[in-house]
Amino acid sequence: MPEPTTRRTFLTQSSALAASSLWVPDHPVHSHGRDEIKVAVVGFGGRGSGAAGEILNTKGNTRLIAIADAFPGSKQFANRLETLRKRHGAKVDVPAERVFDGLDGYKKAIDSGADLVVIATPPGFKPPQFEYAIKQGKHVFMEKPVASDVPGVRRVLDANKLAKEKSRMVAIGLQRRHEQKYIDCIKRLQDGVIGDINLLRVYWNGGGIWYRDRRAGMSEMEFQVTNWYHFTWLCGDQICEQHIHNIDVGCWLKGAFPVEANGMGGGEQREGGDRTRSQIFDHTFVEFTFPDGSKMFSQGRHLAGGFQRIGEFAHGSKGTSNIGHSIEVFGQKPLRMRGRGGGHQQEQHDLIEAL
């Protein structure tokens, strides 16, 4: 009889997908750039169009052939597609008949002959889209987070097992794992430069985010999809949608995932507290506990005019670190980490090179 899933085991299991932002099969599936890699994008917003451009920027023989989006008739969609065409020319091969709309248009884009599927939709939509892409034998780049709730996470984990069985490549948009300054800093910390790490502090404290007013004639579904960040079934709240980057850095450094989480939060100012307009909190705090008993304190906030900080900090028995930026051993001059940022582009270089 299978062991029942507890909160402790679920926290550990559901974090496994993020253990690396790129899962690579035992052997390349394309011939080192000679084979064309045809790309379909599901969700052509800022990150979907951005990831498409970054894939086309790589040295790989890539071509964008299909797009699925809930609102392909919007001015923003047209502008993004035109920008890609100007920058990449014939590598953007998306005629009108390969632009698919509606919430089920993703199946048509995935079935358009693509080898690699970019999934950059709101997190609430990703589990069935990822599952379908893997069942159809596609490689996948999926933006974080991969789901907005526990059933969605379980569905993604099951589909990821199938991806391994099929030798399909899966990459997740945790771009800090591809930035050299983060890679070098975390290696030094794991090698013990600041001793035993007993406390981590991670932050995404910023101002507010966009909000799109309801237009005349909008259905409730259209309104919520347009404002997906403000509805928990679609985004999972800020701690899931955005703060995942910082939490992931802490887990990466520890080489482990939390076994306990205790937190609190609230929505005091966002949209005047009107929960029909925005369901998500504007501040959160969580205390995570790792298997060795060490702690990670997490702060997330969307409030203008307050303490602003985005980053990750480690405290060890011999020193401290602003992770990815500096290391300071007690009594010594701080070591500044070198290397460019640009993790969004580098993660696509790594993906296409692996393919």
C-alpha positions as CSV (number, residue, x, y, z in Angstrom):
1,M,0.0,0.0,0.0
2,P,1.5,3.4,-1.0
3,E,2.6,5.7,1.8
4,P,0.1,8.5,2.3
5,T,1.2,12.0,1.3
6,T,1.8,14.3,4.3
7,R,2.6,18.0,4.2
8,R,6.2,17.1,4.9
9,T,6.6,14.6,2.0
10,F,4.6,16.8,-0.4
11,L,6.9,19.8,0.2
12,T,9.9,17.6,-0.5
13,Q,8.4,15.8,-3.6
14,S,6.9,18.9,-5.2
15,S,10.2,20.7,-5.0
16,A,12.0,18.0,-7.0
17,L,11.1,19.4,-10.4
18,A,13.0,22.6,-9.5
19,A,16.1,20.7,-8.4
20,S,17.6,21.6,-11.8
21,S,16.1,24.0,-14.2
22,L,17.1,21.7,-17.1
23,W,16.6,18.0,-17.4
24,V,18.7,16.5,-20.2
25,P,18.3,13.0,-21.8
26,D,21.2,10.6,-21.9
27,H,22.0,11.5,-25.5
28,P,21.3,14.6,-27.8
29,V,18.1,14.4,-29.8
30,H,19.2,16.8,-32.5
31,S,22.5,16.7,-34.4
32,H,24.4,19.6,-32.8
33,G,22.6,22.4,-34.8
34,R,22.3,20.6,-38.1
35,D,18.7,19.6,-37.6
36,E,16.1,22.4,-37.6
37,I,14.3,22.8,-34.3
38,K,10.8,24.0,-34.9
39,V,9.2,26.0,-32.1
40,A,5.6,26.6,-31.0
41,V,4.7,29.1,-28.3
42,V,1.8,28.7,-26.0
43,G,1.1,32.1,-24.3
44,F,2.5,35.0,-26.3
45,G,2.7,37.6,-23.5
46,G,5.8,39.3,-22.4
47,R,7.6,36.1,-21.3
48,G,6.3,33.9,-24.1
49,S,7.5,36.4,-26.8
50,G,10.6,37.0,-24.8
51,A,11.5,33.3,-24.6
52,A,10.8,32.9,-28.3
53,G,13.2,35.7,-29.2
54,E,15.9,34.3,-26.9
55,I,15.6,30.9,-28.6
56,L,15.9,32.5,-32.0
57,N,19.0,34.4,-30.7
58,T,20.8,31.1,-30.1
59,K,23.3,29.5,-32.5
60,G,20.8,26.7,-33.0
61,N,18.9,26.1,-36.3
62,T,15.6,27.3,-34.9
63,R,12.3,28.5,-36.5
64,L,9.1,29.8,-34.8
65,I,6.2,28.1,-36.6
66,A,3.1,28.5,-34.4
67,I,1.6,30.5,-31.6
68,A,-1.4,29.9,-29.3
69,D,-2.8,32.8,-27.2
70,A,-6.1,33.6,-25.6
71,F,-6.2,37.1,-27.2
72,P,-4.3,37.0,-30.5
73,G,-6.4,39.9,-31.8
74,S,-4.9,42.4,-29.3
75,K,-2.6,45.2,-30.3
76,Q,0.0,43.9,-27.9
77,F,0.0,40.5,-29.6
78,A,0.5,42.2,-33.0
79,N,3.3,44.4,-31.8
80,R,5.2,41.5,-30.2
81,L,4.9,39.4,-33.3
82,E,6.0,42.3,-35.6
83,T,9.0,42.9,-33.3
84,L,10.1,39.3,-33.7
85,R,9.7,39.4,-37.4
86,K,11.8,42.6,-37.7
87,R,14.6,41.1,-35.5
88,H,14.7,37.5,-36.9
89,G,13.3,37.6,-40.4
90,A,12.6,34.2,-42.0
91,K,13.1,32.5,-38.6
92,V,9.6,33.7,-37.7
93,D,7.4,31.6,-39.9
94,V,3.9,32.1,-38.4
95,P,1.2,32.7,-41.0
96,A,-2.3,33.5,-39.8
97,E,-3.4,29.8,-40.1
98,R,-0.8,28.9,-37.5
99,V,-2.0,31.4,-34.9
100,F,-4.6,29.7,-32.6
101,D,-6.9,31.4,-30.1
102,G,-9.0,30.3,-27.2
103,L,-8.1,28.4,-24.1
104,D,-7.8,25.1,-26.0
105,G,-5.8,26.6,-28.9
106,Y,-2.6,25.2,-27.3
107,K,-3.4,21.7,-28.7
108,K,-3.4,23.0,-32.2
109,A,-0.1,24.8,-31.7
110,I,1.6,21.8,-30.1
111,D,0.3,19.6,-33.0
112,S,1.6,22.0,-35.7
113,G,4.8,20.1,-36.3
114,A,6.8,21.7,-33.5
115,D,9.8,20.0,-31.8
116,L,10.0,22.4,-28.9
117,V,7.1,24.0,-27.1
118,V,7.4,27.1,-25.0
119,I,4.7,27.3,-22.3
120,A,4.4,30.8,-20.9
121,T,0.7,30.9,-19.9
122,P,-0.6,31.8,-16.4
123,P,0.4,29.0,-13.9
124,G,-3.2,27.7,-13.5
125,F,-3.3,26.7,-17.2
126,K,0.2,25.0,-17.4
127,P,-0.4,21.5,-16.0
128,P,-2.7,20.3,-18.8
129,Q,-0.7,22.1,-21.4
130,F,2.6,20.5,-20.2
131,E,1.0,17.1,-19.9
132,Y,-0.4,17.3,-23.5
133,A,3.0,18.5,-24.9
134,I,4.8,15.6,-23.3
135,K,2.2,13.0,-24.4
136,Q,2.7,14.3,-27.9
137,G,6.4,13.8,-27.7
138,K,7.6,17.4,-27.5
139,H,10.5,19.0,-25.7
140,V,9.3,21.8,-23.4
141,F,10.6,25.0,-22.0
142,M,8.1,26.1,-19.4
143,E,8.2,29.4,-17.5
144,K,8.0,29.2,-13.7
145,P,5.9,28.6,-11.8
146,V,4.6,25.3,-13.2
147,A,1.3,25.3,-11.4
148,S,-0.9,27.3,-9.0
149,D,-2.1,24.6,-6.6
150,V,-1.3,21.1,-5.3
151,P,-3.3,19.1,-7.8
152,G,-1.5,21.0,-10.6
153,V,1.9,20.3,-9.1
154,R,1.1,16.6,-8.9
155,R,0.0,16.6,-12.5
156,V,3.2,18.2,-13.6
157,L,5.3,15.8,-11.6
158,D,3.6,12.8,-13.2
159,A,4.0,14.3,-16.7
160,N,7.7,14.9,-15.9
161,K,8.2,11.2,-15.2
162,L,6.7,10.5,-18.6
163,A,9.1,13.0,-20.2
164,K,12.0,11.1,-18.7
165,E,10.6,7.8,-20.1
166,K,10.3,9.4,-23.5
167,S,13.7,11.1,-23.3
168,R,12.0,14.4,-23.8
169,M,13.9,17.5,-22.5
170,V,12.2,19.8,-20.0
171,A,13.6,23.2,-19.0
172,I,12.0,25.5,-16.4
173,G,12.5,29.3,-16.3
174,L,14.6,29.6,-13.2
175,Q,17.1,31.8,-14.9
176,R,19.4,32.5,-11.8
177,R,20.6,28.9,-12.2
178,H,22.1,29.9,-15.5
179,E,23.9,33.1,-14.4
180,Q,27.6,32.6,-13.9
181,K,27.9,34.9,-10.8
182,Y,25.2,32.8,-9.0
183,I,26.8,29.5,-10.1
184,D,30.2,30.6,-8.9
185,C,28.9,32.1,-5.6
186,I,26.9,29.1,-4.7
187,K,29.8,26.7,-5.4
188,R,32.0,28.7,-3.0
189,L,29.3,28.7,-0.4
190,Q,28.7,25.0,-0.7
191,D,32.5,24.4,-0.5
192,G,32.3,26.0,3.0
193,V,33.8,29.5,2.5
194,I,31.5,31.0,5.2
195,G,31.2,27.8,7.2
196,D,28.0,26.1,8.2
197,I,25.0,27.9,6.8
198,N,22.3,28.2,9.5
199,L,20.1,31.0,8.2
200,L,18.9,32.2,4.8
201,R,16.9,35.4,4.1
202,V,15.1,35.7,0.8
203,Y,13.1,38.7,-0.5
204,W,10.9,39.9,-3.2
205,N,9.7,43.2,-1.7
206,G,8.6,45.6,-4.4
207,G,5.9,48.0,-5.4
208,G,2.5,47.1,-7.0
209,I,1.9,45.3,-10.2
210,W,-0.3,46.1,-13.2
211,Y,-4.1,46.0,-13.1
212,R,-6.4,46.0,-16.2
213,D,-9.8,47.5,-15.7
214,R,-12.9,45.6,-16.8
215,R,-14.1,46.7,-20.3
216,A,-17.7,46.9,-21.3
217,G,-18.9,43.5,-22.5
218,M,-16.2,41.5,-20.9
219,S,-17.2,38.1,-19.5
220,E,-16.1,37.2,-16.0
221,M,-13.7,34.6,-17.5
222,E,-12.2,37.1,-19.9
223,F,-11.8,39.6,-17.1
224,Q,-10.0,37.1,-14.9
225,V,-7.7,35.8,-17.6
226,T,-6.8,39.3,-18.6
227,N,-6.0,40.0,-14.9
228,W,-4.6,36.6,-14.2
229,Y,-2.0,37.8,-11.7
230,H,-4.8,38.9,-9.4
231,F,-6.7,35.6,-9.1
232,T,-5.2,32.8,-7.1
233,W,-6.5,29.9,-9.3
234,L,-4.5,31.4,-12.1
235,C,-1.3,32.7,-10.5
236,G,-1.0,31.1,-7.1
237,D,-0.2,34.5,-5.5
238,Q,3.0,36.4,-5.5
239,I,5.0,33.9,-3.4
240,C,4.3,31.3,-6.1
241,E,4.5,33.5,-9.2
242,Q,7.4,35.7,-8.5
243,H,9.1,35.0,-5.2
244,I,9.8,31.4,-6.3
245,H,13.1,32.7,-7.8
246,N,14.5,33.7,-4.4
247,I,13.1,30.6,-2.6
248,D,14.7,28.4,-5.3
249,V,18.1,30.1,-4.7
250,G,17.9,29.2,-1.0
251,C,17.0,25.5,-1.8
252,W,19.8,25.4,-4.5
253,L,22.4,26.5,-2.0
254,K,21.2,24.1,0.7
255,G,21.0,21.2,-1.7
256,A,17.7,20.4,0.0
257,F,14.1,21.3,0.2
258,P,12.1,22.5,3.2
259,V,10.2,19.9,5.2
260,E,8.1,22.5,7.0
261,A,6.6,25.9,6.2
262,N,4.8,28.3,8.6
263,G,3.7,31.6,7.4
264,M,1.2,34.5,7.3
265,G,0.1,37.2,5.0
266,G,-2.7,39.6,4.0
267,G,-4.1,41.9,1.4
268,E,-4.4,45.3,3.0
269,Q,-4.1,47.8,0.2
270,R,-4.3,46.1,-3.1
271,E,-7.4,47.3,-5.0
272,G,-8.7,48.8,-1.8
273,G,-9.2,45.3,-0.4
274,D,-11.9,44.5,-2.9
275,R,-11.5,40.7,-3.3
276,T,-13.7,40.7,-6.4
277,R,-11.0,42.8,-8.1
278,S,-7.9,41.1,-6.7
279,Q,-7.7,38.0,-4.6
280,I,-3.9,37.9,-3.9
281,F,-2.1,39.1,-0.8
282,D,0.1,42.2,-0.9
283,H,2.4,40.9,1.9
284,T,3.6,37.5,3.0
285,F,6.1,36.0,5.5
286,V,7.1,32.4,5.7
287,E,9.6,30.5,7.9
288,F,10.9,27.4,6.1
289,T,12.7,24.6,7.9
290,F,15.2,22.4,6.2
291,P,15.9,18.8,7.1
292,D,19.0,19.8,9.1
293,G,17.0,22.2,11.2
294,S,18.3,25.4,9.6
295,K,15.9,28.1,8.6
296,M,15.0,30.3,5.7
297,F,13.0,33.4,6.2
298,S,10.9,34.6,3.2
299,Q,9.4,38.0,2.7
300,G,7.2,38.9,-0.3
301,R,5.5,42.2,-0.7
302,H,3.7,44.4,-3.3
303,L,3.4,47.7,-1.5
304,A,4.5,51.1,-2.7
305,G,6.6,53.4,-0.4
306,G,7.9,50.7,1.9
307,F,11.1,48.7,2.3
308,Q,12.2,47.5,-1.2
309,R,14.5,44.5,-1.7
310,I,14.9,41.7,-4.1
311,G,17.6,39.2,-3.3
312,E,18.9,36.3,-1.2
313,F,21.3,36.3,1.8
314,A,23.2,33.6,3.6
315,H,24.5,33.6,7.2
316,G,27.2,31.1,8.1
317,S,29.5,30.4,11.1
318,K,32.4,32.1,9.3
319,G,30.7,34.9,7.3
320,T,27.8,36.1,5.2
321,S,26.9,36.4,1.5
322,N,24.6,38.5,-0.7
323,I,24.2,35.5,-2.9
324,G,25.2,36.0,-6.5
325,H,26.9,39.4,-5.6
326,S,29.3,39.2,-2.7
327,I,30.9,37.0,0.0
328,E,32.2,38.4,3.2
329,V,34.3,36.2,5.5
330,F,34.5,37.7,9.0
331,G,37.6,39.8,9.3
332,Q,38.4,39.7,5.5
333,K,37.7,42.1,2.6
334,P,34.5,41.2,0.8
335,L,34.8,39.2,-2.4
336,R,32.7,40.6,-5.3
337,M,31.2,38.1,-7.7
338,R,31.9,38.7,-11.4
339,G,29.9,37.7,-14.4
340,R,27.0,39.1,-16.4
341,G,23.4,38.6,-15.6
342,G,21.2,37.8,-18.5
343,G,20.0,34.5,-17.3
344,H,16.9,34.6,-19.5
345,Q,19.1,34.4,-22.6
346,Q,21.6,32.0,-21.1
347,E,19.0,29.4,-20.2
348,Q,18.0,29.3,-23.9
349,H,21.6,28.9,-25.0
350,D,21.9,26.0,-22.6
351,L,18.7,24.4,-23.7
352,I,19.3,24.6,-27.5
353,E,22.9,23.4,-27.0
354,A,21.7,20.4,-25.0
355,L,19.1,19.6,-27.7
